[in-house]
């Protein structure tokens, strides 16, 4: 998203609209942006600097880290702020800053619901849909392969 700095009035300008999801430039199997990025911004020139503040909104399709199902997560940036000193340029590109602020809103661990039970580590059944008859293992499964090693 580029802003023409020369066209901003002295008292500032409100900008609203949307940008295509393709500006996110992400090619991840567990993360997709399919919706436009809606924005409501206010741009003003303060001395020799451009200040842009406002809100961003979109949605991402994520994969749950417990049950591996895809789900849509709404994302909102309520305090978008961009500040840049102007050096005579007519246009300023906000795309990288918009992308960064939206990525920072992504959860560290994507969960389809907070109570997601995930998959059974033995048979792989989705525990949200059905219960399995597997016996819970005793001990830490991360060490299971090492426990099987037979040393002389």
QUICORGI-V289062 format. One record per backbone hydrogen bond with DSSP energy under -1.0 kcal/mol. CO is the residue of the C=O (numbers start at 1). NH is the residue of the N-H. E is the energy in kcal/mol with one decimal. If there is no record, write none. Layout:
co = (CO & CO)
nh = (NH & NH)
e = (E & E)
//
This chain:
co = (1 & 3 & 5 & 9 & 13 & 15 & 17 & 19 & 20 & 21 & 22 & 30 & 32 & 37 & 38 & 39 & 40 & 41 & 42 & 43 & 44 & 46 & 48 & 49 & 50 & 51 & 52 & 53 & 54 & 55 & 56 & 57 & 58 & 60 & 61 & 62 & 64 & 69 & 71 & 73 & 75 & 77 & 80 & 82 & 84 & 90 & 92 & 94 & 95 & 96 & 97 & 98 & 99 & 100 & 102 & 103 & 110 & 113 & 118 & 120 & 125 & 126 & 126 & 140 & 141 & 143 & 146)
nh = (94 & 92 & 8 & 12 & 43 & 41 & 39 & 37 & 23 & 24 & 25 & 63 & 61 & 19 & 57 & 17 & 55 & 15 & 53 & 13 & 51 & 49 & 86 & 46 & 84 & 44 & 82 & 42 & 80 & 40 & 77 & 38 & 75 & 73 & 32 & 71 & 68 & 64 & 62 & 60 & 58 & 56 & 54 & 52 & 50 & 5 & 3 & 98 & 99 & 100 & 101 & 102 & 103 & 104 & 105 & 106 & 65 & 116 & 127 & 124 & 120 & 129 & 130 & 143 & 144 & 147 & 149)
e = (-3.5 & -2.1 & -1.2 & -1.5 & -3.0 & -3.8 & -2.6 & -2.9 & -1.7 & -1.9 & -1.3 & -1.0 & -3.3 & -2.1 & -2.2 & -1.9 & -2.5 & -3.3 & -2.1 & -2.7 & -2.8 & -1.3 & -3.5 & -2.8 & -2.0 & -2.3 & -2.7 & -2.9 & -2.8 & -2.2 & -2.7 & -2.8 & -3.1 & -3.4 & -2.0 & -2.5 & -1.2 & -2.9 & -2.9 & -2.5 & -2.4 & -2.3 & -1.6 & -2.9 & -3.1 & -2.7 & -2.6 & -2.4 & -2.7 & -2.2 & -2.3 & -2.0 & -2.4 & -2.0 & -1.0 & -1.4 & -3.3 & -1.9 & -2.4 & -1.4 & -2.3 & -1.2 & -1.8 & -1.5 & -1.2 & -2.0 & -1.0)
//
